[in-house]
Amino acid sequence: MERRAGRDEHEADGAATDPSPAEQASDGDAGTETSAEANNETGDEAGNEADAEAGNEAGVEASDAELIDRVRAGDVGAYGPLYERHAAAAQGLARHLAGREAADDLVQDAFTKVLKVLKAGGGPDGGFRPYLLTAVRRSFYDRRRADRRVQHTDTIESFDSGVPFDDPAVAKLERSMIARAFRSLPGRWRTVLWHTEVERAKPAEIAPLLGLTANGAAALAYRAREGLRRAYLQMHLDTVAADDACRPALENLGPYVRDGLADREARKVKRHLDGCKRCKGIHAELVHVNRALRDVLGPLVLGAAASAYLASRSGAALRFRRLPKRQRQVLTGGGVAAATIIALALLLVSGEEPIRP
């Protein structure tokens, strides 16, 4: 989804929207007002995250974004922590797609491809998980095509929409208002929304991925959810004329949903909703917009395995991180697997053929 060139802070102009995988979704045709609002948030609130969320406090692990930057700068050893953090998720998706026997090869293939992309200056800026999951899914489909004697490809599209075949249902999801609103958000917000709203991880679980404390991750998640509501509402406002009788109520729906209006204004909005079917529907969508995000981004990033993968992720990340480091490495293949992937990718990048056993 997002390549080094022409990147406009699409962390996942990618997921999973990259996917494009989720943070890897291209800006597409998201409204400029929404983008401007998101950019203002980045400057006013998100821009101060490092201080407000204590992201640089002693003891806080390097974020995925920092590790990605280090890999791009030539420190391939920084890929090891990314592997340890995300290998279990990649293996989970691979098993749902291809079965246990083929899962390890799929995961290795995906990690190798992503490393090559990062070394070339592409890939995500922060939304590593959805980008990687898209790579797993692409590798699965590439292998299926290869079995049918279709040429195998090492290319990773930043936001794969769920091919191997054109799917009108997937195309409709990509064009949906919720997907467009999501793509208009700053990359850091897309990252935290993927993990908290799509994978339903707790802030404490994802804090290391963001380089934040647990409290900092919770604060970022709150702002991202509110930002998504504002962006989604703006999508609707962009379709309403300035003199439309519904506009005053719609402009107040955001604070109305979070009980942020004065009583008098809240009563006005409620009266309008009671008598306006269209605005009542928008209000219902706005209340559940974060839940809807899971229903849209999941299939975009994960394809047909979305339901099974997301069901298996409930609580899995927290249980995994609570295991001793040695046991985590055993379950994921650990440092040996990461070192193998790094060595293989370096050979591929150099253009030399790897030595085969």
Contacts in CASP RR format, 6 or more apart in sequence:
PFRMAT RR
TARGET T0000
AUTHOR 0000-0000-0000
METHOD contacts of the structure
MODEL  1
MERRAGRDEHEADGAATDPSPAEQASDGDAGTETSAEANNETGDEAGNEA
DAEAGNEAGVEASDAELIDRVRAGDVGAYGPLYERHAAAAQGLARHLAGR
EAADDLVQDAFTKVLKVLKAGGGPDGGFRPYLLTAVRRSFYDRRRADRRV
QHTDTIESFDSGVPFDDPAVAKLERSMIARAFRSLPGRWRTVLWHTEVER
AKPAEIAPLLGLTANGAAALAYRAREGLRRAYLQMHLDTVAADDACRPAL
ENLGPYVRDGLADREARKVKRHLDGCKRCKGIHAELVHVNRALRDVLGPL
VLGAAASAYLASRSGAALRFRRLPKRQRQVLTGGGVAAATIIALALLLVS
GEEPIRP
1 10 0 8 1.000
1 12 0 8 1.000
1 13 0 8 1.000
1 14 0 8 1.000
1 15 0 8 1.000
1 17 0 8 1.000
1 18 0 8 1.000
1 19 0 8 1.000
1 20 0 8 1.000
1 21 0 8 1.000
1 23 0 8 1.000
1 24 0 8 1.000
1 25 0 8 1.000
1 26 0 8 1.000
1 123 0 8 1.000
1 124 0 8 1.000
1 131 0 8 1.000
1 157 0 8 1.000
1 158 0 8 1.000
1 159 0 8 1.000
2 8 0 8 1.000
2 10 0 8 1.000
2 11 0 8 1.000
2 12 0 8 1.000
2 13 0 8 1.000
2 14 0 8 1.000
2 18 0 8 1.000
2 20 0 8 1.000
2 23 0 8 1.000
2 24 0 8 1.000
2 26 0 8 1.000
2 122 0 8 1.000
2 123 0 8 1.000
2 124 0 8 1.000
2 125 0 8 1.000
2 158 0 8 1.000
3 121 0 8 1.000
3 122 0 8 1.000
3 123 0 8 1.000
3 158 0 8 1.000
4 72 0 8 1.000
4 120 0 8 1.000
4 121 0 8 1.000
4 122 0 8 1.000
4 123 0 8 1.000
7 13 0 8 1.000
7 125 0 8 1.000
8 27 0 8 1.000
9 42 0 8 1.000
9 125 0 8 1.000
9 186 0 8 1.000
9 187 0 8 1.000
10 18 0 8 1.000
10 20 0 8 1.000
10 23 0 8 1.000
10 24 0 8 1.000
10 25 0 8 1.000
10 26 0 8 1.000
10 27 0 8 1.000
10 124 0 8 1.000
10 125 0 8 1.000
10 158 0 8 1.000
10 183 0 8 1.000
10 187 0 8 1.000
10 190 0 8 1.000
11 23 0 8 1.000
11 24 0 8 1.000
11 65 0 8 1.000
11 124 0 8 1.000
11 125 0 8 1.000
11 126 0 8 1.000
11 127 0 8 1.000
11 186 0 8 1.000
11 187 0 8 1.000
11 188 0 8 1.000
11 190 0 8 1.000
11 191 0 8 1.000
12 18 0 8 1.000
12 19 0 8 1.000
12 20 0 8 1.000
12 21 0 8 1.000
12 22 0 8 1.000
12 23 0 8 1.000
12 24 0 8 1.000
12 25 0 8 1.000
12 124 0 8 1.000
12 126 0 8 1.000
12 127 0 8 1.000
12 130 0 8 1.000
12 131 0 8 1.000
12 158 0 8 1.000
12 159 0 8 1.000
12 187 0 8 1.000
12 190 0 8 1.000
12 191 0 8 1.000
12 194 0 8 1.000
13 20 0 8 1.000
13 23 0 8 1.000
13 24 0 8 1.000
13 25 0 8 1.000
13 26 0 8 1.000
13 27 0 8 1.000
13 124 0 8 1.000
13 158 0 8 1.000
13 159 0 8 1.000
13 183 0 8 1.000
14 20 0 8 1.000
14 21 0 8 1.000
14 22 0 8 1.000
14 23 0 8 1.000
14 24 0 8 1.000
14 25 0 8 1.000
14 26 0 8 1.000
14 124 0 8 1.000
14 127 0 8 1.000
14 130 0 8 1.000
14 131 0 8 1.000
14 134 0 8 1.000
14 158 0 8 1.000
14 159 0 8 1.000
15 21 0 8 1.000
15 22 0 8 1.000
15 23 0 8 1.000
15 24 0 8 1.000
15 25 0 8 1.000
15 127 0 8 1.000
15 130 0 8 1.000
15 131 0 8 1.000
15 133 0 8 1.000
15 134 0 8 1.000
15 159 0 8 1.000
15 194 0 8 1.000
15 297 0 8 1.000
15 298 0 8 1.000
15 300 0 8 1.000
15 301 0 8 1.000
16 22 0 8 1.000
16 23 0 8 1.000
16 24 0 8 1.000
16 129 0 8 1.000
16 130 0 8 1.000
16 131 0 8 1.000
16 133 0 8 1.000
16 134 0 8 1.000
16 159 0 8 1.000
16 194 0 8 1.000
16 297 0 8 1.000
16 298 0 8 1.000
16 300 0 8 1.000
16 301 0 8 1.000
16 302 0 8 1.000
17 23 0 8 1.000
17 24 0 8 1.000
17 25 0 8 1.000
17 130 0 8 1.000
17 134 0 8 1.000
17 159 0 8 1.000
17 179 0 8 1.000
17 182 0 8 1.000
17 183 0 8 1.000
17 194 0 8 1.000
17 297 0 8 1.000
17 298 0 8 1.000
17 300 0 8 1.000
17 301 0 8 1.000
18 24 0 8 1.000
18 25 0 8 1.000
18 124 0 8 1.000
18 127 0 8 1.000
18 130 0 8 1.000
18 131 0 8 1.000
18 134 0 8 1.000
18 157 0 8 1.000
18 158 0 8 1.000
18 159 0 8 1.000
18 160 0 8 1.000
18 301 0 8 1.000
19 25 0 8 1.000
19 130 0 8 1.000
19 131 0 8 1.000
19 133 0 8 1.000
19 134 0 8 1.000
19 159 0 8 1.000
19 160 0 8 1.000
19 194 0 8 1.000
19 297 0 8 1.000
19 298 0 8 1.000
19 300 0 8 1.000
19 301 0 8 1.000
19 302 0 8 1.000
20 26 0 8 1.000
20 130 0 8 1.000
20 131 0 8 1.000
20 134 0 8 1.000
20 158 0 8 1.000
20 159 0 8 1.000
20 160 0 8 1.000
20 300 0 8 1.000
20 301 0 8 1.000
21 127 0 8 1.000
21 129 0 8 1.000
21 130 0 8 1.000
21 131 0 8 1.000
21 132 0 8 1.000
21 133 0 8 1.000
21 134 0 8 1.000
21 158 0 8 1.000
21 159 0 8 1.000
21 160 0 8 1.000
21 300 0 8 1.000
21 301 0 8 1.000
22 127 0 8 1.000
22 130 0 8 1.000
22 182 0 8 1.000
22 190 0 8 1.000
22 193 0 8 1.000
22 194 0 8 1.000
22 198 0 8 1.000
22 297 0 8 1.000
22 298 0 8 1.000
22 300 0 8 1.000
22 301 0 8 1.000
23 124 0 8 1.000
23 126 0 8 1.000
23 127 0 8 1.000
23 130 0 8 1.000
23 131 0 8 1.000
23 187 0 8 1.000
23 190 0 8 1.000
23 191 0 8 1.000
23 194 0 8 1.000
24 123 0 8 1.000
24 124 0 8 1.000
24 127 0 8 1.000
24 130 0 8 1.000
24 131 0 8 1.000
24 134 0 8 1.000
24 158 0 8 1.000
24 159 0 8 1.000
25 159 0 8 1.000
25 174 0 8 1.000
25 179 0 8 1.000
25 182 0 8 1.000
25 183 0 8 1.000
25 190 0 8 1.000
25 300 0 8 1.000
26 158 0 8 1.000
26 159 0 8 1.000
26 183 0 8 1.000
27 35 0 8 1.000
27 183 0 8 1.000
27 184 0 8 1.000
28 180 0 8 1.000
28 183 0 8 1.000
29 180 0 8 1.000
30 180 0 8 1.000
30 181 0 8 1.000
30 183 0 8 1.000
30 184 0 8 1.000
30 231 0 8 1.000
30 235 0 8 1.000
31 180 0 8 1.000
31 184 0 8 1.000
31 234 0 8 1.000
31 235 0 8 1.000
31 238 0 8 1.000
33 234 0 8 1.000
33 237 0 8 1.000
33 238 0 8 1.000
34 181 0 8 1.000
34 184 0 8 1.000
34 230 0 8 1.000
34 231 0 8 1.000
34 234 0 8 1.000
34 235 0 8 1.000
34 238 0 8 1.000
35 184 0 8 1.000
37 227 0 8 1.000
37 230 0 8 1.000
37 231 0 8 1.000
37 234 0 8 1.000
38 184 0 8 1.000
38 185 0 8 1.000
38 186 0 8 1.000
38 189 0 8 1.000
38 227 0 8 1.000
38 231 0 8 1.000
39 186 0 8 1.000
41 186 0 8 1.000
41 223 0 8 1.000
41 227 0 8 1.000
42 186 0 8 1.000
45 52 0 8 1.000
45 223 0 8 1.000
46 186 0 8 1.000
46 188 0 8 1.000
46 189 0 8 1.000
46 220 0 8 1.000
46 223 0 8 1.000
49 55 0 8 1.000
49 188 0 8 1.000
49 212 0 8 1.000
49 216 0 8 1.000
49 220 0 8 1.000
50 56 0 8 1.000
52 216 0 8 1.000
52 219 0 8 1.000
53 212 0 8 1.000
53 213 0 8 1.000
53 215 0 8 1.000
53 216 0 8 1.000
53 217 0 8 1.000
53 219 0 8 1.000
53 220 0 8 1.000
54 60 0 8 1.000
54 212 0 8 1.000
54 213 0 8 1.000
54 215 0 8 1.000
54 216 0 8 1.000
55 211 0 8 1.000
55 212 0 8 1.000
55 213 0 8 1.000
55 216 0 8 1.000
57 213 0 8 1.000
60 207 0 8 1.000
60 208 0 8 1.000
60 211 0 8 1.000
60 212 0 8 1.000
60 213 0 8 1.000
61 81 0 8 1.000
61 208 0 8 1.000
61 211 0 8 1.000
62 70 0 8 1.000
62 78 0 8 1.000
62 81 0 8 1.000
62 211 0 8 1.000
63 126 0 8 1.000
63 208 0 8 1.000
63 209 0 8 1.000
63 210 0 8 1.000
63 211 0 8 1.000
63 212 0 8 1.000
64 82 0 8 1.000
64 85 0 8 1.000
64 126 0 8 1.000
64 127 0 8 1.000
64 128 0 8 1.000
64 129 0 8 1.000
64 191 0 8 1.000
64 209 0 8 1.000
64 210 0 8 1.000
65 125 0 8 1.000
65 126 0 8 1.000
65 127 0 8 1.000
65 188 0 8 1.000
66 211 0 8 1.000
67 78 0 8 1.000
67 79 0 8 1.000
67 81 0 8 1.000
67 82 0 8 1.000
68 78 0 8 1.000
68 82 0 8 1.000
68 118 0 8 1.000
68 123 0 8 1.000
68 124 0 8 1.000
68 125 0 8 1.000
68 126 0 8 1.000
68 128 0 8 1.000
70 77 0 8 1.000
70 78 0 8 1.000
71 77 0 8 1.000
71 78 0 8 1.000
71 79 0 8 1.000
71 82 0 8 1.000
71 115 0 8 1.000
71 118 0 8 1.000
71 119 0 8 1.000
72 118 0 8 1.000
72 119 0 8 1.000
72 121 0 8 1.000
72 122 0 8 1.000
74 119 0 8 1.000
76 115 0 8 1.000
76 119 0 8 1.000
76 342 0 8 1.000
76 345 0 8 1.000
76 346 0 8 1.000
77 342 0 8 1.000
79 111 0 8 1.000
79 115 0 8 1.000
79 118 0 8 1.000
79 338 0 8 1.000
79 341 0 8 1.000
79 342 0 8 1.000
80 335 0 8 1.000
80 338 0 8 1.000
80 342 0 8 1.000
82 128 0 8 1.000
83 111 0 8 1.000
83 332 0 8 1.000
83 334 0 8 1.000
83 335 0 8 1.000
83 337 0 8 1.000
83 338 0 8 1.000
83 341 0 8 1.000
84 328 0 8 1.000
84 329 0 8 1.000
84 332 0 8 1.000
84 334 0 8 1.000
84 335 0 8 1.000
84 338 0 8 1.000
85 128 0 8 1.000
85 208 0 8 1.000
85 209 0 8 1.000
86 128 0 8 1.000
86 129 0 8 1.000
86 132 0 8 1.000
87 107 0 8 1.000
87 111 0 8 1.000
87 332 0 8 1.000
87 333 0 8 1.000
87 334 0 8 1.000
87 337 0 8 1.000
88 316 0 8 1.000
88 317 0 8 1.000
88 320 0 8 1.000
88 331 0 8 1.000
88 332 0 8 1.000
89 129 0 8 1.000
89 132 0 8 1.000
89 133 0 8 1.000
89 199 0 8 1.000
89 313 0 8 1.000
89 317 0 8 1.000
90 106 0 8 1.000
90 107 0 8 1.000
90 110 0 8 1.000
90 111 0 8 1.000
90 132 0 8 1.000
90 133 0 8 1.000
90 136 0 8 1.000
91 103 0 8 1.000
91 104 0 8 1.000
91 107 0 8 1.000
91 332 0 8 1.000
92 103 0 8 1.000
92 309 0 8 1.000
92 312 0 8 1.000
93 133 0 8 1.000
93 136 0 8 1.000
93 137 0 8 1.000
93 302 0 8 1.000
93 305 0 8 1.000
93 309 0 8 1.000
94 102 0 8 1.000
94 103 0 8 1.000
94 104 0 8 1.000
94 106 0 8 1.000
94 107 0 8 1.000
94 110 0 8 1.000
94 136 0 8 1.000
94 140 0 8 1.000
95 103 0 8 1.000
96 305 0 8 1.000
96 308 0 8 1.000
96 309 0 8 1.000
96 312 0 8 1.000
97 106 0 8 1.000
97 136 0 8 1.000
97 137 0 8 1.000
97 140 0 8 1.000
97 305 0 8 1.000
98 106 0 8 1.000
98 140 0 8 1.000
98 143 0 8 1.000
102 143 0 8 1.000
106 136 0 8 1.000
106 139 0 8 1.000
106 140 0 8 1.000
106 143 0 8 1.000
107 136 0 8 1.000
108 337 0 8 1.000
108 340 0 8 1.000
108 341 0 8 1.000
108 344 0 8 1.000
109 139 0 8 1.000
109 143 0 8 1.000
110 132 0 8 1.000
110 135 0 8 1.000
110 136 0 8 1.000
110 138 0 8 1.000
110 139 0 8 1.000
111 132 0 8 1.000
111 135 0 8 1.000
111 338 0 8 1.000
111 341 0 8 1.000
112 341 0 8 1.000
112 344 0 8 1.000
112 345 0 8 1.000
112 348 0 8 1.000
113 135 0 8 1.000
113 138 0 8 1.000
113 139 0 8 1.000
113 154 0 8 1.000
113 156 0 8 1.000
114 123 0 8 1.000
114 131 0 8 1.000
114 132 0 8 1.000
114 135 0 8 1.000
114 156 0 8 1.000
115 341 0 8 1.000
115 342 0 8 1.000
115 345 0 8 1.000
116 154 0 8 1.000
116 345 0 8 1.000
116 348 0 8 1.000
116 349 0 8 1.000
117 123 0 8 1.000
117 156 0 8 1.000
119 345 0 8 1.000
119 349 0 8 1.000
120 349 0 8 1.000
123 131 0 8 1.000
123 156 0 8 1.000
123 158 0 8 1.000
124 130 0 8 1.000
124 131 0 8 1.000
124 158 0 8 1.000
125 187 0 8 1.000
126 187 0 8 1.000
126 188 0 8 1.000
126 191 0 8 1.000
127 187 0 8 1.000
127 190 0 8 1.000
127 191 0 8 1.000
127 194 0 8 1.000
128 209 0 8 1.000
129 194 0 8 1.000
129 195 0 8 1.000
129 199 0 8 1.000
129 209 0 8 1.000
130 194 0 8 1.000
130 297 0 8 1.000
130 301 0 8 1.000
131 156 0 8 1.000
131 158 0 8 1.000
133 301 0 8 1.000
133 302 0 8 1.000
133 309 0 8 1.000
134 156 0 8 1.000
134 157 0 8 1.000
134 159 0 8 1.000
134 160 0 8 1.000
134 301 0 8 1.000
135 156 0 8 1.000
137 160 0 8 1.000
137 162 0 8 1.000
137 301 0 8 1.000
137 302 0 8 1.000
137 303 0 8 1.000
137 305 0 8 1.000
138 156 0 8 1.000
138 157 0 8 1.000
138 160 0 8 1.000
141 163 0 8 1.000
141 164 0 8 1.000
142 152 0 8 1.000
142 153 0 8 1.000
143 152 0 8 1.000
144 164 0 8 1.000
145 151 0 8 1.000
145 152 0 8 1.000
145 164 0 8 1.000
146 152 0 8 1.000
154 348 0 8 1.000
159 300 0 8 1.000
161 167 0 8 1.000
161 170 0 8 1.000
161 171 0 8 1.000
161 174 0 8 1.000
161 300 0 8 1.000
162 170 0 8 1.000
162 299 0 8 1.000
162 300 0 8 1.000
162 303 0 8 1.000
170 299 0 8 1.000
170 300 0 8 1.000
170 303 0 8 1.000
173 179 0 8 1.000
173 296 0 8 1.000
173 299 0 8 1.000
173 300 0 8 1.000
174 300 0 8 1.000
176 296 0 8 1.000
177 232 0 8 1.000
177 235 0 8 1.000
177 236 0 8 1.000
178 232 0 8 1.000
178 289 0 8 1.000
178 292 0 8 1.000
178 293 0 8 1.000
178 296 0 8 1.000
179 296 0 8 1.000
179 297 0 8 1.000
179 300 0 8 1.000
180 235 0 8 1.000
181 228 0 8 1.000
181 231 0 8 1.000
181 232 0 8 1.000
181 234 0 8 1.000
181 235 0 8 1.000
181 289 0 8 1.000
182 190 0 8 1.000
182 193 0 8 1.000
182 228 0 8 1.000
182 231 0 8 1.000
182 293 0 8 1.000
182 296 0 8 1.000
182 297 0 8 1.000
183 190 0 8 1.000
184 231 0 8 1.000
185 193 0 8 1.000
185 224 0 8 1.000
185 227 0 8 1.000
185 228 0 8 1.000
185 231 0 8 1.000
188 210 0 8 1.000
188 220 0 8 1.000
188 224 0 8 1.000
189 220 0 8 1.000
189 223 0 8 1.000
189 224 0 8 1.000
189 227 0 8 1.000
189 228 0 8 1.000
190 224 0 8 1.000
191 209 0 8 1.000
191 210 0 8 1.000
192 206 0 8 1.000
192 210 0 8 1.000
192 217 0 8 1.000
192 220 0 8 1.000
192 221 0 8 1.000
192 224 0 8 1.000
193 221 0 8 1.000
193 224 0 8 1.000
193 225 0 8 1.000
193 228 0 8 1.000
193 290 0 8 1.000
193 293 0 8 1.000
194 297 0 8 1.000
195 201 0 8 1.000
195 205 0 8 1.000
195 206 0 8 1.000
195 209 0 8 1.000
196 202 0 8 1.000
196 203 0 8 1.000
196 206 0 8 1.000
196 221 0 8 1.000
196 224 0 8 1.000
197 225 0 8 1.000
197 290 0 8 1.000
197 291 0 8 1.000
197 293 0 8 1.000
197 294 0 8 1.000
198 293 0 8 1.000
198 294 0 8 1.000
198 297 0 8 1.000
198 298 0 8 1.000
198 301 0 8 1.000
198 310 0 8 1.000
199 310 0 8 1.000
199 313 0 8 1.000
199 317 0 8 1.000
200 294 0 8 1.000
200 310 0 8 1.000
200 313 0 8 1.000
200 314 0 8 1.000
200 315 0 8 1.000
201 313 0 8 1.000
201 315 0 8 1.000
201 317 0 8 1.000
201 318 0 8 1.000
202 318 0 8 1.000
203 214 0 8 1.000
203 215 0 8 1.000
203 216 0 8 1.000
203 217 0 8 1.000
203 218 0 8 1.000
203 221 0 8 1.000
204 214 0 8 1.000
204 217 0 8 1.000
204 318 0 8 1.000
205 315 0 8 1.000
205 317 0 8 1.000
205 318 0 8 1.000
205 321 0 8 1.000
206 217 0 8 1.000
206 317 0 8 1.000
207 213 0 8 1.000
207 214 0 8 1.000
207 216 0 8 1.000
207 217 0 8 1.000
208 321 0 8 1.000
210 217 0 8 1.000
210 220 0 8 1.000
212 220 0 8 1.000
225 290 0 8 1.000
226 258 0 8 1.000
228 289 0 8 1.000
228 290 0 8 1.000
228 293 0 8 1.000
229 254 0 8 1.000
229 257 0 8 1.000
229 286 0 8 1.000
229 289 0 8 1.000
229 290 0 8 1.000
230 254 0 8 1.000
232 285 0 8 1.000
232 286 0 8 1.000
232 289 0 8 1.000
233 250 0 8 1.000
233 253 0 8 1.000
233 254 0 8 1.000
233 282 0 8 1.000
233 286 0 8 1.000
236 250 0 8 1.000
236 282 0 8 1.000
237 247 0 8 1.000
237 250 0 8 1.000
237 251 0 8 1.000
240 246 0 8 1.000
240 247 0 8 1.000
240 250 0 8 1.000
241 247 0 8 1.000
246 272 0 8 1.000
246 276 0 8 1.000
246 278 0 8 1.000
246 279 0 8 1.000
248 268 0 8 1.000
248 272 0 8 1.000
249 268 0 8 1.000
249 269 0 8 1.000
249 272 0 8 1.000
249 273 0 8 1.000
249 276 0 8 1.000
249 279 0 8 1.000
250 279 0 8 1.000
250 282 0 8 1.000
252 261 0 8 1.000
252 265 0 8 1.000
252 268 0 8 1.000
252 269 0 8 1.000
253 269 0 8 1.000
253 279 0 8 1.000
253 282 0 8 1.000
253 283 0 8 1.000
253 286 0 8 1.000
254 286 0 8 1.000
255 261 0 8 1.000
256 265 0 8 1.000
256 266 0 8 1.000
256 269 0 8 1.000
256 270 0 8 1.000
256 283 0 8 1.000
257 283 0 8 1.000
257 286 0 8 1.000
257 287 0 8 1.000
259 266 0 8 1.000
260 266 0 8 1.000
261 269 0 8 1.000
272 279 0 8 1.000
273 279 0 8 1.000
273 280 0 8 1.000
273 283 0 8 1.000
274 280 0 8 1.000
285 292 0 8 1.000
294 310 0 8 1.000
298 306 0 8 1.000
298 310 0 8 1.000
299 306 0 8 1.000
302 309 0 8 1.000
302 310 0 8 1.000
320 328 0 8 1.000
320 331 0 8 1.000
321 328 0 8 1.000
323 331 0 8 1.000
328 334 0 8 1.000
329 335 0 8 1.000
344 354 0 8 1.000
347 353 0 8 1.000
347 354 0 8 1.000
348 354 0 8 1.000
END
